[in-house]
Amino acid sequence: MNVIRFIGLLFLFFGILACCVLAVLLAFILARFWPLLIAVLLACLVFEIIARQAGIEVPVESA
């Protein structure tokens, strides 16, 4: 039973690690190629406008 738990936790660790690496790479790519950053910001803005018109409220939590 401990082996299965260890393997599960190992997969969880590698999943979190891969997610963090992807976030850092995305931030690097967006900083390096600024037109892509503008495109992502415009896409977020368009999504927010469409969501508001459809009556969908996207909750934003601040720490």
N, CA, C and O atoms as CSV, one atom per row, in Angstrom:
chain,resi,resn,atom,element,x,y,z
A,1,MET,N,N,0.825,-1.197,0.000
A,1,MET,CA,C,0.000,0.000,0.000
A,1,MET,C,C,0.868,1.259,0.000
A,1,MET,O,O,0.534,2.252,-0.647
A,2,ASN,N,N,1.984,1.207,0.732
A,2,ASN,CA,C,2.869,2.363,0.771
A,2,ASN,C,C,3.521,2.629,-0.583
A,2,ASN,O,O,3.810,3.777,-0.923
A,3,VAL,N,N,3.751,1.568,-1.352
A,3,VAL,CA,C,4.369,1.737,-2.667
A,3,VAL,C,C,3.421,2.475,-3.603
A,3,VAL,O,O,3.845,3.347,-4.362
A,4,ILE,N,N,2.136,2.125,-3.549
A,4,ILE,CA,C,1.147,2.803,-4.395
A,4,ILE,C,C,1.039,4.273,-3.996
A,4,ILE,O,O,0.954,5.152,-4.854
A,5,ARG,N,N,1.043,4.531,-2.702
A,5,ARG,CA,C,0.977,5.918,-2.232
A,5,ARG,C,C,2.218,6.696,-2.675
A,5,ARG,O,O,2.112,7.850,-3.090
A,6,PHE,N,N,3.386,6.071,-2.587
A,6,PHE,CA,C,4.624,6.717,-3.005
A,6,PHE,C,C,4.588,7.044,-4.495
A,6,PHE,O,O,4.978,8.140,-4.897
A,7,ILE,N,N,4.129,6.114,-5.310
A,7,ILE,CA,C,4.058,6.344,-6.756
A,7,ILE,C,C,3.069,7.464,-7.067
A,7,ILE,O,O,3.322,8.297,-7.937
A,8,GLY,N,N,1.952,7.483,-6.361
A,8,GLY,CA,C,0.976,8.556,-6.554
A,8,GLY,C,C,1.553,9.921,-6.193
A,8,GLY,O,O,1.368,10.894,-6.924
A,9,LEU,N,N,2.245,9.986,-5.074
A,9,LEU,CA,C,2.858,11.247,-4.659
A,9,LEU,C,C,3.983,11.658,-5.604
A,9,LEU,O,O,4.214,12.847,-5.825
A,10,LEU,N,N,4.683,10.667,-6.161
A,10,LEU,CA,C,5.732,10.959,-7.129
A,10,LEU,C,C,5.142,11.577,-8.391
A,10,LEU,O,O,5.682,12.547,-8.922
A,11,PHE,N,N,4.028,11.013,-8.871
A,11,PHE,CA,C,3.343,11.586,-10.027
A,11,PHE,C,C,2.845,13.000,-9.727
A,11,PHE,O,O,2.933,13.886,-10.577
A,12,LEU,N,N,2.326,13.205,-8.529
A,12,LEU,CA,C,1.862,14.535,-8.134
A,12,LEU,C,C,3.015,15.534,-8.117
A,12,LEU,O,O,2.872,16.659,-8.595
A,13,PHE,N,N,4.144,15.126,-7.573
A,13,PHE,CA,C,5.314,16.005,-7.528
A,13,PHE,C,C,5.779,16.374,-8.926
A,13,PHE,O,O,6.035,17.544,-9.209
A,14,PHE,N,N,5.890,15.371,-9.813
A,14,PHE,CA,C,6.344,15.661,-11.172
A,14,PHE,C,C,5.327,16.497,-11.944
A,14,PHE,O,O,5.709,17.298,-12.797
A,15,GLY,N,N,4.056,16.321,-11.659
A,15,GLY,CA,C,3.033,17.148,-12.292
A,15,GLY,C,C,3.152,18.603,-11.874
A,15,GLY,O,O,3.072,19.501,-12.712
A,16,ILE,N,N,3.343,18.840,-10.588
A,16,ILE,CA,C,3.511,20.207,-10.095
A,16,ILE,C,C,4.791,20.820,-10.639
A,16,ILE,O,O,4.811,21.990,-11.021
A,17,LEU,N,N,5.858,20.033,-10.675
A,17,LEU,CA,C,7.128,20.509,-11.215
A,17,LEU,C,C,6.995,20.886,-12.688
A,17,LEU,O,O,7.504,21.924,-13.110
A,18,ALA,N,N,6.317,20.053,-13.470
A,18,ALA,CA,C,6.120,20.342,-14.890
A,18,ALA,C,C,5.268,21.596,-15.085
A,18,ALA,O,O,5.515,22.379,-16.002
A,19,CYS,N,N,4.289,21.782,-14.244
A,19,CYS,CA,C,3.434,22.969,-14.326
A,19,CYS,C,C,4.242,24.231,-14.032
A,19,CYS,O,O,4.072,25.244,-14.712
A,20,CYS,N,N,5.092,24.184,-13.057
A,20,CYS,CA,C,5.927,25.339,-12.726
A,20,CYS,C,C,6.912,25.655,-13.852
A,20,CYS,O,O,7.147,26.820,-14.170
A,21,VAL,N,N,7.478,24.618,-14.445
A,21,VAL,CA,C,8.402,24.832,-15.565
A,21,VAL,C,C,7.664,25.464,-16.735
A,21,VAL,O,O,8.188,26.370,-17.381
A,22,LEU,N,N,6.457,24.996,-17.013
A,22,LEU,CA,C,5.671,25.583,-18.102
A,22,LEU,C,C,5.328,27.047,-17.826
A,22,LEU,O,O,5.355,27.872,-18.739
A,23,ALA,N,N,5.010,27.370,-16.587
A,23,ALA,CA,C,4.689,28.755,-16.246
A,23,ALA,C,C,5.907,29.657,-16.441
A,23,ALA,O,O,5.777,30.770,-16.950
A,24,VAL,N,N,7.078,29.190,-16.043
A,24,VAL,CA,C,8.298,29.984,-16.215
A,24,VAL,C,C,8.626,30.147,-17.695
A,24,VAL,O,O,8.991,31.238,-18.131
A,25,LEU,N,N,8.499,29.073,-18.472
A,25,LEU,CA,C,8.765,29.161,-19.903
A,25,LEU,C,C,7.777,30.090,-20.606
A,25,LEU,O,O,8.157,30.843,-21.502
A,26,LEU,N,N,6.517,30.037,-20.201
A,26,LEU,CA,C,5.523,30.928,-20.799
A,26,LEU,C,C,5.842,32.383,-20.478
A,26,LEU,O,O,5.735,33.246,-21.350
A,27,ALA,N,N,6.231,32.662,-19.246
A,27,ALA,CA,C,6.595,34.029,-18.884
A,27,ALA,C,C,7.821,34.487,-19.671
A,27,ALA,O,O,7.881,35.638,-20.103
A,28,PHE,N,N,8.791,33.606,-19.860
A,28,PHE,CA,C,9.979,33.953,-20.637
A,28,PHE,C,C,9.627,34.227,-22.096
A,28,PHE,O,O,10.110,35.197,-22.681
A,29,ILE,N,N,8.792,33.382,-22.683
A,29,ILE,CA,C,8.406,33.563,-24.086
A,29,ILE,C,C,7.613,34.852,-24.261
A,29,ILE,O,O,7.822,35.582,-25.230
A,30,LEU,N,N,6.711,35.136,-23.336
A,30,LEU,CA,C,5.910,36.353,-23.445
A,30,LEU,C,C,6.770,37.605,-23.254
A,30,LEU,O,O,6.486,38.641,-23.855
A,31,ALA,N,N,7.806,37.525,-22.435
A,31,ALA,CA,C,8.697,38.667,-22.250
A,31,ALA,C,C,9.621,38.840,-23.449
A,31,ALA,O,O,9.989,39.960,-23.805
A,32,ARG,N,N,9.991,37.731,-24.062
A,32,ARG,CA,C,10.921,37.787,-25.198
A,32,ARG,C,C,10.230,38.261,-26.477
A,32,ARG,O,O,10.787,39.057,-27.232
A,33,PHE,N,N,9.022,37.769,-26.711
A,33,PHE,CA,C,8.269,38.125,-27.913
A,33,PHE,C,C,7.057,38.952,-27.491
A,33,PHE,O,O,5.975,38.407,-27.274
A,34,TRP,N,N,7.238,40.268,-27.375
A,34,TRP,CA,C,6.201,41.129,-26.838
A,34,TRP,C,C,4.943,41.184,-27.701
A,34,TRP,O,O,3.878,41.443,-27.141
A,35,PRO,N,N,4.974,40.959,-29.033
A,35,PRO,CA,C,3.691,40.928,-29.751
A,35,PRO,C,C,2.790,39.783,-29.284
A,35,PRO,O,O,1.565,39.901,-29.308
A,36,LEU,N,N,3.398,38.687,-28.864
A,36,LEU,CA,C,2.609,37.579,-28.331
A,36,LEU,C,C,1.956,37.977,-27.016
A,36,LEU,O,O,0.830,37.566,-26.735
A,37,LEU,N,N,2.642,38.766,-26.213
A,37,LEU,CA,C,2.070,39.267,-24.958
A,37,LEU,C,C,0.860,40.144,-25.248
A,37,LEU,O,O,-0.160,40.043,-24.566
A,38,ILE,N,N,0.968,40.997,-26.251
A,38,ILE,CA,C,-0.157,41.855,-26.628
A,38,ILE,C,C,-1.331,41.007,-27.099
A,38,ILE,O,O,-2.478,41.297,-26.760
A,39,ALA,N,N,-1.059,39.966,-27.876
A,39,ALA,CA,C,-2.117,39.082,-28.366
A,39,ALA,C,C,-2.820,38.367,-27.213
A,39,ALA,O,O,-4.044,38.234,-27.223
A,40,VAL,N,N,-2.058,37.907,-26.219
A,40,VAL,CA,C,-2.657,37.227,-25.065
A,40,VAL,C,C,-3.503,38.202,-24.253
A,40,VAL,O,O,-4.595,37.847,-23.808
A,41,LEU,N,N,-3.020,39.408,-24.057
A,41,LEU,CA,C,-3.798,40.408,-23.316
A,41,LEU,C,C,-5.073,40.774,-24.051
A,41,LEU,O,O,-6.125,40.919,-23.428
A,42,LEU,N,N,-4.998,40.928,-25.369
A,42,LEU,CA,C,-6.201,41.211,-26.154
A,42,LEU,C,C,-7.196,40.051,-26.084
A,42,LEU,O,O,-8.403,40.275,-26.000
A,43,ALA,N,N,-6.698,38.821,-26.119
A,43,ALA,CA,C,-7.580,37.656,-26.017
A,43,ALA,C,C,-8.290,37.634,-24.657
A,43,ALA,O,O,-9.476,37.311,-24.583
A,44,CYS,N,N,-7.582,37.971,-23.600
A,44,CYS,CA,C,-8.203,38.030,-22.270
A,44,CYS,C,C,-9.255,39.126,-22.205
A,44,CYS,O,O,-10.315,38.940,-21.607
A,45,LEU,N,N,-8.965,40.259,-22.815
A,45,LEU,CA,C,-9.915,41.370,-22.840
A,45,LEU,C,C,-11.175,40.999,-23.617
A,45,LEU,O,O,-12.287,41.277,-23.168
A,46,VAL,N,N,-11.005,40.377,-24.773
A,46,VAL,CA,C,-12.162,39.961,-25.575
A,46,VAL,C,C,-12.985,38.923,-24.820
A,46,VAL,O,O,-14.215,38.970,-24.847
A,47,PHE,N,N,-12.318,37.985,-24.146
A,47,PHE,CA,C,-13.034,36.985,-23.353
A,47,PHE,C,C,-13.853,37.642,-22.250
A,47,PHE,O,O,-14.998,37.260,-22.010
A,48,GLU,N,N,-13.262,38.632,-21.580
A,48,GLU,CA,C,-13.985,39.310,-20.505
A,48,GLU,C,C,-15.211,40.045,-21.038
A,48,GLU,O,O,-16.275,40.011,-20.419
A,49,ILE,N,N,-15.065,40.699,-22.170
A,49,ILE,CA,C,-16.191,41.430,-22.753
A,49,ILE,C,C,-17.311,40.474,-23.157
A,49,ILE,O,O,-18.481,40.734,-22.877
A,50,ILE,N,N,-16.958,39.375,-23.809
A,50,ILE,CA,C,-17.971,38.405,-24.230
A,50,ILE,C,C,-18.640,37.754,-23.023
A,50,ILE,O,O,-19.849,37.525,-23.036
A,51,ALA,N,N,-17.870,37.455,-21.986
A,51,ALA,CA,C,-18.436,36.839,-20.785
A,51,ALA,C,C,-19.403,37.791,-20.092
A,51,ALA,O,O,-20.447,37.360,-19.602
A,52,ARG,N,N,-19.075,39.058,-20.045
A,52,ARG,CA,C,-19.985,40.032,-19.418
A,52,ARG,C,C,-21.272,40.173,-20.209
A,52,ARG,O,O,-22.350,40.268,-19.621
A,53,GLN,N,N,-21.182,40.188,-21.536
A,53,GLN,CA,C,-22.376,40.303,-22.367
A,53,GLN,C,C,-23.261,39.072,-22.243
A,53,GLN,O,O,-24.483,39.169,-22.355
A,54,ALA,N,N,-22.656,37.927,-22.014
A,54,ALA,CA,C,-23.421,36.691,-21.860
A,54,ALA,C,C,-23.969,36.541,-20.445
A,54,ALA,O,O,-24.775,35.647,-20.186
A,55,GLY,N,N,-23.544,37.397,-19.537
A,55,GLY,CA,C,-24.025,37.338,-18.162
A,55,GLY,C,C,-23.256,36.359,-17.297
A,55,GLY,O,O,-23.719,35.987,-16.219
A,56,ILE,N,N,-22.089,35.939,-17.754
A,56,ILE,CA,C,-21.260,35.006,-16.989
A,56,ILE,C,C,-20.293,35.830,-16.139
A,56,ILE,O,O,-19.525,36.637,-16.662
A,57,GLU,N,N,-20.338,35.620,-14.841
A,57,GLU,CA,C,-19.452,36.360,-13.963
A,57,GLU,C,C,-18.261,35.478,-13.607
A,57,GLU,O,O,-18.425,34.381,-13.074
A,58,VAL,N,N,-17.080,35.961,-13.904
A,58,VAL,CA,C,-15.868,35.220,-13.589
A,58,VAL,C,C,-15.342,35.739,-12.261
A,58,VAL,O,O,-14.932,36.896,-12.173
A,59,PRO,N,N,-15.347,34.901,-11.221
A,59,PRO,CA,C,-14.904,35.374,-9.907
A,59,PRO,C,C,-13.398,35.595,-9.883
A,59,PRO,O,O,-12.626,34.777,-10.383
A,60,VAL,N,N,-12.999,36.718,-9.292
A,60,VAL,CA,C,-11.585,37.035,-9.147
A,60,VAL,C,C,-11.301,37.147,-7.660
A,60,VAL,O,O,-11.866,37.988,-6.961
A,61,GLU,N,N,-10.418,36.284,-7.195
A,61,GLU,CA,C,-10.073,36.294,-5.775
A,61,GLU,C,C,-8.719,36.921,-5.592
A,61,GLU,O,O,-7.765,36.553,-6.277
A,62,SER,N,N,-8.618,37.855,-4.686
A,62,SER,CA,C,-7.330,38.471,-4.389
A,62,SER,C,C,-6.889,38.010,-3.007
A,62,SER,O,O,-7.700,37.788,-2.108
A,63,ALA,N,N,-5.588,37.876,-2.872
A,63,ALA,CA,C,-5.049,37.372,-1.608
A,63,ALA,C,C,-4.982,38.438,-0.555
A,63,ALA,O,O,-4.550,38.172,0.566
